[in-house]
Structures are given as C-alpha cells and as structure tokens.
Amino acid sequence: MIQRRQILKAGVASAAFSVFPVSSSSATTSPNAKFRSAHVGVGGMGGADLSSIASHPSVEVAALCDVDSSRLQAALKKHPNAKGFADYREMMAAMGDSVDGVVVSTPDHTHAPAAMTALNAGKPVYCQKPLTHEVFEARRLREVAEKNKLVTQMGIQIHSHVVYRRAVAMIQDGVIGKVSQVHAWSGKNWGYDGQSLPAVAKVPANLQWNLWLGTAKERPFVPGVYHPGQWRKLVDFGTGTLGDMGVHIFDTPYGALDLTAPNWARTTCRQPTGVGHPSRNVVEYEFPQTKYTTKTMQWKWYDGGFAPPKSEDVGLEKGMKLPGQAALFIGEEGQMLLPHIGEPQLFPQKKFADYKRPDINGNNHYHQWVDAAMGNATASAPFAFGGPLTEALLLGVVANRFPDEKLAWDAKSLKVTNNDAANKLIKGDYRDGFKVMGL
Ligand SMILES: NC(=O)c1ccc[n+]([C@@H]2O[C@H](COP(=O)([O-])OP(=O)(O)OC[C@H]3O[C@@H](n4cnc5c(N)ncnc54)[C@H](O)[C@@H]3O)[C@@H](O)[C@H]2O)c1
C-alpha cells in the first residue's frame, strides 16, 4: 500500500498548471494497476461524474456516499461491489487506505468540507465546480493540496474540450493581439428574488436533512427549494448563475490570458434579501496586466435577463444575434467570440478569412485526473488553477450583496480593503459538529 500511496502522491510532481497535458507515454504504473475511487454525491451531476470516472479502465468504484438513500441505492445498483454511506466523514474513516481518490459532486456549500476531509486523509480529489462556496475555502483547498502534494482537478470538464483548448491556443498565439476586455454571459437564471421561502414540510424519508445541511445553519426543510438542484439560487448553499455558469464561461479567458486576482469587482443588481442570489446581474472586474493583455483587463459578466448584451454594446456589428451563453474577447487587432460550447469565431470575418486554426486535440478531463493521480499525466485544472479562478468569481458573488459598490481586493491578504461588511463574507462559520481541520 505504501508503494501505491507514493505513486499517487508522486503524480503531483508534474502537476503544475498546463493547458496541454502530457501524454501517457511516461507511464509510471503498470497497465494492471487499479485506482479505487470514492464518490460523495452520486445523484444529478454526481451520477454523470461516477459514470465518467468508472469508464476509466483502471478504476474500481470502491465507495459511494449520498444523503439521499434513493440516489445512493440507484448508484449502488450500478456498482454492487462498492460500499455505501450517507456521511462522507464515516466513509473516509471506514475506507482509509482502500481508497485512492475522492470525487466530490455535492451542492456547492459541501465542496470544501468534503474535499478537505479527503485531502486531510492524503487522497487526490476531483471536485465539482465552482471549487467552493466561499473565497477563503478556495484558498485553503489549494494550499493544503499543494502542501500535501496531492493531485487535484476541478470539475470543469469543458476545459479539456477541443474547442476551449483551441481558443486558448489562438489567444496565446496572438491572433487578436493583446486583449483589453472580455464580455461573458449566460441567460440562465439561478437567482431568487423573493423575501422569504414557501411553507416548510416534513423531510422525506429518503433524505438525511441534517447531513444535507452539513456546515450550514439548521433550518426546516422546504420542498422544491433546496434538494435537488434548487439550492443554487440560495446564498447559503449556491453561488447563483455566476458561480454555476460563469466558472465554465470564464475558464477560457482566465486560463488563456493567464489572469491572476482581480483589482476590484462591482455588481449591478437588485438590493440584497439575504435569501437568494439576484435573478439578474452585471458583474464587472478589473485584472492587472499579463503577457496577453493590455495594461489592465476589464471583464464584464451578464446573466439572467441582462444576457446576452446587445452586439453593438460589446463592439460587434449592430443587430447581430449572439449565442445564449458565450465569452467575447476584445483584442487590439480583432475580436474572438467563444460560444458555450462551440468553435471560436473571429471578427472582422474578412480580416481572418485565411487564418489557419491550430490543430489541437481534446482530452477526457476525468480520465486525465485518474491518470495524473496514477503518475501518468498532468491534471490541467488542478486546484492551483481552479482555486484562483473560483476566488475571482466568488468576489463577484460577494459584490452581489453590495450593489454598485466597487469592492477593492487584496488577494494576498484575502481582504476587501474598502468594505468591512463584505470582508465578513469572505469566510463563513461552520456549524458545530461539522468543523473540518484546515478550514
Ligand atoms: N461540471 C458541470 O458541467 C456541472 C453540471 C451540473 C452540476 N455541476 C456541479 O455538480 C454539483 C452538484 O450539482 P447537481 O445539479 O447534481 O445537484 P443535485 O442537488 O441535483 O445533486 C447533488 C447530489 O449530492 C447529494 N448530496 C447533497 N449533500 C450531500 C452530502 N453532504 N453528502 C453526500 N451527498 C450529498 C444529493 O443527495 C444529490 O444526490 C454542483 O457543485 C454543481 O455546480 C457541474
């Protein structure tokens, strides 16, 4: 077992962020080696994550955990050799060395506690996007993964899709010159503008509500409001449309432009209610200069009813129909529109008619993590990438609570420097009984 652990840890030696993962040619494990996976949250996206990880030829699904027994039973039916659990803490304690990596696919507020529990146990982690619910958690997951030299991957599978990788190569190739602005949008609405929630009801027999709440404050169950999926709209559990879709759509600009931490963020939205995220937001950021940007880089996000923006307002031809979800890069020598998910388009079209697109391959994001944990590849979206990307996005989510205020950000000390109330939202409180070492 010691040998296996050493191999799993060694994978990190080459795990610095790279958009072009190394091939499996430098394999350090035998073709018969097995990777025993454990999964926290196996319904919804967790079911898709489970199938994708299980499709890797080296993977044996060893443990499944879900607070909803009907979802757990459905997953156990597909993987009858796996052990089932309702509490991820019990799973980690019971499985110990019989697990080689942990996949976290729970609602956002449980990402950090579950992922940190796995990192503390020395396990490589694949964690769904956005990496965390709070800025502080993203920083800590990244630090602990790096300190413990563990292979990690954030669940932004489109990061490894050929069109996103081609877009990165085109921007870094300088096709539109240095980039001064990115406009990005999603017409989805993961907000809730009501002042209170509907009437409470009995918790369904299949749901362990206290475990679902996890680190969050106790409250009664309300059908159709939290589980499944709807938690996204609520400030205590989800991250609104920006955290849900922005993390996918901002992934390419963030990586391609080699962005770091924003100087500031400002949101235009309704006044806060303390209950749900606003139904529509415009979030602006300024980032410091990088090799691929002008002196500063402005990033502007539009969601819900504010998306898409008018084409003429973002520097494109008047009346042009824009995709429902996309990122638009404005460069010194042209523009690149990257639909979610589609081939990058260059403007003005005539100017780029003869442009030869880089020949790029896609990659299986899930298998890449397994291969990296086994020492055979490099993860392309480790927490060293997903952490700072999530921190930047979540600063915008914090800004939703202070409409029209520019929140100045000191990333090094993890502080909003001009708003004490906003500072208090960088790190939340965990309920007694759910505190986790390192968070
Ligand atoms: N990468 C993508 O394209 C993509 C797509 C959809 C969702 N997601 C992400 O996947 C995650 C889950 O989203 P969803 O739509 O599947 O939500 P969901 O509510 O439908 O499913 C969450 C699952 O986790 C279980 N769960 C909740 N708390 C748990 C806990 N403490 N321990 C164990 N299991 C627990 C639930 O019972 C449920 O089975 C979110 O982070 C979301 O952002 C990613």
The ligand as an ORCA input file, in Angstrom:
! r2SCAN-3c Opt
* xyz 0 1
  N     -19.383     20.488    -14.467
  C     -20.623     20.561    -14.879
  O     -20.906     20.678    -16.073
  C     -21.734     20.532    -13.862
  C     -23.064     20.367    -14.266
  C     -24.053     20.300    -13.272
  C     -23.691     20.410    -11.933
  N     -22.388     20.594    -11.587
  C     -21.974     20.709    -10.177
  O     -22.234     19.467     -9.540
  C     -22.612     19.685     -8.187
  C     -23.959     19.018     -7.925
  O     -24.948     19.643     -8.711
  P     -26.320     18.883     -9.047
  O     -27.032     19.683    -10.043
  O     -26.035     17.471     -9.369
  O     -27.063     18.974     -7.624
  P     -28.147     17.981     -7.032
  O     -28.735     18.655     -5.859
  O     -29.048     17.527     -8.127
  O     -27.303     16.700     -6.616
  C     -26.420     16.714     -5.524
  C     -26.259     15.283     -5.014
  O     -25.437     15.327     -3.851
  C     -26.132     14.695     -2.779
  N     -25.707     15.325     -1.543
  C     -26.074     16.516     -1.016
  N     -25.398     16.760      0.120
  C     -24.590     15.686      0.330
  C     -23.657     15.356      1.339
  N     -23.417     16.158      2.384
  N     -23.009     14.168      1.237
  C     -23.262     13.307      0.208
  N     -24.140     13.590     -0.791
  C     -24.783     14.769     -0.724
  C     -27.600     14.883     -3.103
  O     -28.439     13.981     -2.431
  C     -27.594     14.677     -4.593
  O     -27.606     13.308     -4.925
  C     -22.633     21.196     -8.005
  O     -21.438     21.617     -7.452
  C     -22.777     21.750     -9.398
  O     -22.203     23.028     -9.541
  C     -21.423     20.628    -12.536
*
